[in-house]
């Protein structure tokens, strides 16, 4: 299976490590940006990180289930599950 190594039996769940590290970094970035806005006396607005899981139509359910379990183990219950790009509508480019 392609992608980030994920093993639900041994401690080698690199996906979990990557998500947790990304979350910690997001908190640091948030705190730095908020402090900078406070110093400048400007309004501060932030969004929580957003997550997406992309799985092809031929991906076995057990793999997707393991990825979802990894997110829920980290108390992340909101994410997008992308299974196909067909008819997906408009893609909005980030600013």
PyMOL commands that set and color helices and strands:
alter all, ss='L'
color gray80, all
select helices_A, chain A and resi 14-40+61-73
alter helices_A, ss='H'
color red, helices_A
select strands_A, chain A and resi 52-54+80-82
alter strands_A, ss='S'
color yellow, strands_A
deselect
rebuild
show_as cartoon
